[in-house]
Amino acid sequence: MSFKKIAVAGGGVLGSQIAFQSAYCGLDVTIWLRMESSIGRSRPKIDRLRQIYLDTLEALKTDPAAYAYGLIAREDISPEALDACKERVEQAYASLRLTTNWDEAFSDADLVIEAVAETPDAKTAFYKELARHIPERTVIVTNSSTLLPSSFAETTGRPDKFLALHFANEIWRNPTGEVMGHAGTDPTHFEEIVEFASQIRMVPIRVLKEQPGYILNSLLVPLIAAALRLWATGVGTPEDIDKDWTISTGAPYGPFRLLDIIGLVTPLNIISRSPQAKDESSVEHKIVQMLQAKMDRGETGVNAGKGFYDYGGGEPAAK
Ligand SMILES: NC(=O)c1ccc[n+]([C@@H]2O[C@H](COP(=O)([O-])OP(=O)(O)OC[C@H]3O[C@@H](n4cnc5c(N)ncnc54)[C@H](O)[C@@H]3O)[C@@H](O)[C@H]2O)c1
């Protein structure tokens, strides 16, 4: 089945992006929000996305570095094609519907993409109520970053039609769609979601078994953890650790540049909550102290202008 009517649940950071990208690719999209006040918070996000898409398409007329896979194929770029894409942005913007009404959003949906808050209670309550409003044919995907589809499969009332489609933030230029089922997902629906991901200009990645962190975070989290240990135990400086990684592998960024992009707050919160960090003699405790010292100096990453590197201008230098 090819999906035409899409309902996106949640209009936060990711929900708004998924909805906008799907509408840009010509699909009929409704965003469902829990409360009227959520609509007020979602609108500016959609306004901003419209502007980003338009600006990126305009920039591409003169600057190849502005390229974003989600907007156009590189080989199709021409001034006329970019103008046609800008027209599609306006159509997407005009066509997006936002509602708090369950039936309006879901009663005719081919596909529901759940992007509500990352808490098990919020998602469980949502799936329970959703089951009362969707037709038999509807497939449901979750965009959850940390919660496994098997935890909610039964609650949806249709475990065979439930799986994960995990996007990366800024989906128009970081266009991966990690597709991951649970043991009871019907392979036909898995393949439909792979196809859907391509249809909205994501690069589908098949995650063949249920895996916390999917593929990307299964790779990225251990890399960053190892880098922090090397730094905290005095084996290498952030700059040398990054140089070793980038020069040896050809990767554009090392783990400390990535930490600056992610922002230091989330990693610090995660490590602080680990049981090992409570032990004052542990490396984790040391990492928390060292990250906290950077936070106290306001060096929280790219957004603050300084993290492990200084982003004051030119090529960043490690600090
Ligand atoms: N932010 C990211 O970089 C990112 C990346 C990939 C996946 N995700 C996943 O996407 C999902 C949404 O994340 P986000 O960053 O967009 O969050 P967000 O906080 O920006 O948005 C959450 C949305 O859920 C709504 N909401 C909050 N509580 C709710 C409830 N009890 N019932 C129904 N709706 C509720 C909010 O109104 C909002 O529209 C999460 O599962 C997250 O793991 C986030």
The ligand as an ORCA input file, in Angstrom:
! r2SCAN-3c Opt
* xyz 0 1
  N      14.653     16.049     19.196
  C      15.373     15.167     18.527
  O      16.516     15.427     18.119
  C      14.782     13.799     18.207
  C      15.426     13.000     17.220
  C      14.864     11.765     16.885
  C      13.718     11.330     17.528
  N      13.119     12.112     18.490
  C      11.904     11.577     19.125
  O      10.774     12.285     18.659
  C       9.769     12.305     19.690
  C       9.393     13.742     19.959
  O      10.551     14.448     20.323
  P      10.672     16.024     20.113
  O      12.105     16.343     20.202
  O       9.897     16.444     18.929
  O       9.938     16.525     21.434
  P       9.203     17.920     21.731
  O       9.202     18.060     23.199
  O       9.767     18.999     20.888
  O       7.689     17.641     21.221
  C       6.844     16.735     21.865
  C       5.414     16.900     21.372
  O       4.596     16.015     22.152
  C       3.532     16.754     22.734
  N       3.205     16.131     24.025
  C       3.802     16.325     25.217
  N       3.227     15.546     26.156
  C       2.252     14.831     25.513
  C       1.302     13.866     25.941
  N       1.234     13.471     27.216
  N       0.443     13.342     25.023
  C       0.491     13.748     23.726
  N       1.365     14.670     23.273
  C       2.237     15.195     24.156
  C       4.017     18.194     22.833
  O       2.928     19.095     22.859
  C       4.842     18.297     21.535
  O       3.985     18.601     20.444
  C      10.368     11.605     20.889
  O       9.929     10.270     20.896
  C      11.877     11.678     20.623
  O      12.586     10.598     21.187
  C      13.628     13.341     18.838
*
